[in-house]
Amino acid sequence: MGPLEGVKVVEFAGIGPAPIVGMLLADLGAQVVLIERKVMNSNAAAVDPTMMGKAAFFKRGKKSVTLNLREPSDVEVALSLVAKADVLVEGFRPGVMERLGIGPAVCLKKNPRLIYGRMTGWGQTGPLAPSAGHDLNFSAITGALSYGGLPGDIPFPTPTLQGDVGGGSMSLALGILSALFHVNKTGRGQVIDAAISDGVIYNMMLLASLREQGVIGDGKRDDFFSGVAPWCSTYRCADDRFVTVQALEPNFYHELISICGFSNDPDFVDQNDKSRWERAKKKMAAFFGSRTQAECCSILEGTDACFAPVLNLSEAENHPHNQARESFICIDGVLQPAPAPKFSLTKQVVGGIPTLGEHNEDVLGPLGLYNETKLSD
């Protein structure tokens, strides 16, 4: 089992990064009870209901219980589960849990050791706290989005990675693990206010440091992170596939230009001479453009030139490095990411995806809370 074996989590079902937090904890061995609606939310983001069962990776390893939190009796059932939990995870707008009667004050009174993890886009406080938003919006307000995209194009990030999961899920997961350490020392639970926008800003630490050093600027789009440097960009190959290079350090840069045959070219002599970047990049583009992606890989992959091909998920699954690392898993014929990082002693075991309300009796029965007639409404 994983390193969190024995940790009990109650998660209130939602969308976005909060369910990923529950999945991360379940992957790490925690027992996660997922409290779900009895019927699907008609206002949830569009999904294919025929695939949701197999593709609901964020539910893997959890136990599903269905409750109607508008019913006082079901709220009491939820509070009974919370009273025996170590962690609570919720991702509703500020004030929703309080209106349901399951806010932090109520829960911490019942369970002073509880870690109450709250996931929102803008946080529990601040002018934007009650407003709707999504991954793209949270990245935009932080300054992070302005560094995305190529010059002359619109800034646009890889969906969900920068905001929802990077700034949101990972931030709250780190907070929960830290709070578990604290409660084991002090016996005191606490509330974690995880805003995606805060997390994105925190993840910009390296970017902010480079800005303060003058390595990158504000909106000029002429620095190496903008894709204009010949040694830090994406290139199209002869077969319309793509490859990447990002040889930042001088020794890696010299490896790159040596392999590509540009060591003696005056346009490549000074790595940071921006006046030569445009010409150098055209030559680099011609080098990659005259070869297929596979040919480029045979020349550069595995060297210190900081090279990698651009793959889709199916190709990534079959790449020798990802296979050696067991970075993907296939359950019921469905490809999904494997847990990370990897532990030497407590290897994670990925659980199955529960059906709606599958564990009502299993979870609630031992607590004397199972009412088959009521819970099947």
Disulfide bonds with the S-S distance in Angstrom:
none
